[in-house]
Amino acid sequence: MEKFVVSARKYRPQNFSTVVGQQHITTTLKNAINNNQLAHAFLFCGPRGVGKTTCARILAKTINCETKTTDGEACNTCNSCISFDNGSSMNIHELDAASNNSVDDIRSLVEQVRFAPQAGDYKVYIVDEVHMLSASAFNAFLKTLEEPPPYAIFILATTEKHKILPTILSRCQIFDFKRITTDDTVTHLKEICEKEHTIAENAALHVIAQKSEGCMRDSLSILDKIVSFTGGKLTYANTLEHLNILDEDYFFKLLNFAIEQKLSDALLLFDEINQKGFEGDTLLEGLTEFLRNLLVSKDVKAAILLEVAEDFRDKYLQAANEISTNWIIAALNCIQDAAMNYKLARNKRLCVEMAIIKLCYLNQAIELLVNDAEGILKKKIIDTTKAVSFKTISFTKVKKTEKDEKIVVKEEPKASLVIKQPKAIESNIETAKVVETKSSGFGMLSKMRAKIIGENKNNQVVLPLTIENLQKAWATYTLQLESEKKHPTVTQFKAAQLSINDETNFTITTEGKVQQKFIENERSGLIHFLQSYFNNNFLKYNTQVLELESTDIETTTKLTSKQQYQLMLEKYPLIKELKERLKLELDY
């Protein structure tokens, strides 16, 4: 019976051309061999299982090959290549630094370097996991690594480059290996399945490649396990079952239930997932990745970032076209919050169910935030937005009586509650109104806004921009800032100087940049107030800093104790004699 050899060893690359996903490394090494520009020390660093040790062995075999090919590859037929493949070559020495990390181990290695190769041109020393060497071992290795014999080549391999001493890094030619892409992994797995006469679905191989996260050795190990589990036939379903991965069809079903607001079906689907042994964090993690893929699919240019099987790519693109971007972003935030709270939650199942409930009613929440026609408030209005089509209303609650409740609606230039109007309001409100209501709600706001709009349609007179009118408006806005307890800003507003440029433009002159910054921070609210006050949407202003004439001011610096003592000696020389007679020691 033939002895079984795992795929990671059986199909280990023997030439540079068979190395997967590291063309930038193999091309450089082949050119260095062909041009006879080999360095004496190499450092191969990168993630696990991406080909660092494999490339080191191929390099060692190639530089000792007796009949290299024209493109710089080993022939695999000469005595040197055959002895290397059989493991009997005397020109290659491998040291595992994880278990041989002492000074004595490095000294033993350095002693071997003194002996020239009996056959071939080079002796290659491969030190794997070099970051595990102790500091003393690194120091013992420095001199030999810097000036080795002409026939000695050192190849250091590590997964943690940051742990290596800078003195070692400066003596090596560094090659950074990258993670192997999903497409390259799938292509390589297909070739192995064809050689092993194994039937494998493309979607199953894609799942294996995603699970390995760019590590070829892990993907080959997973492939061997699933082949043994399935009897040589890999399907998408049994691959998911073996790897304990949630099927993406569940996410598409959950998405449809959430869009259609079928809460009961969504909760039953989660119960089915839970019964299959998948914990809530697995669902939340998978759902986050699923929503991310949907968001990426919204743009055709970004669709190349989809790391899914080809069978699911069209399904993602179709689903992304049917769902709004707002919903996807809001769903991502909802799931992300649930994932953060999952570990701290006592009832973890309830935590996931609450997230599903939010998803099912997410459409209503979004409509509630964006429904301007009914007078619903916006979720947030940033200060930098130019408020041209807005009206400001502040609410002051008076004492509640037994029968009803009164709300004073005071129309001010700027207040804490902002409601977007369908048309720009071009009048300034100077009076207060009292509106009675039996219950609070957005219906009352809609009626109030309609009433205000009706009252302002008849008042379209533009107030001329004069210095008197401007100063009145400026004083009114300053009083508003004072009512909001913005005292530093009020001080700067009172100190500002105003000047008219033309009928729609004026200048604010400040005494310094600090004052200018305070005024600029209120630009959004100020321009809105002034446009409303003057009934002129074209009104604008600019700020400038008043340059003061430089004056010569005498500045005094505080003298140190020693400087004060020296000054006293200059005025009173006898102090020094007194100090010497009394044998005083001064503490400056």
Summary of the structure (lengths in Angstrom):
residues: 588
radius of gyration: 38.8
end to end distance: 92.1
largest distance: 110.2
contacts: 1632
relative contact order: 0.05
helix: 52%
strand: 12%
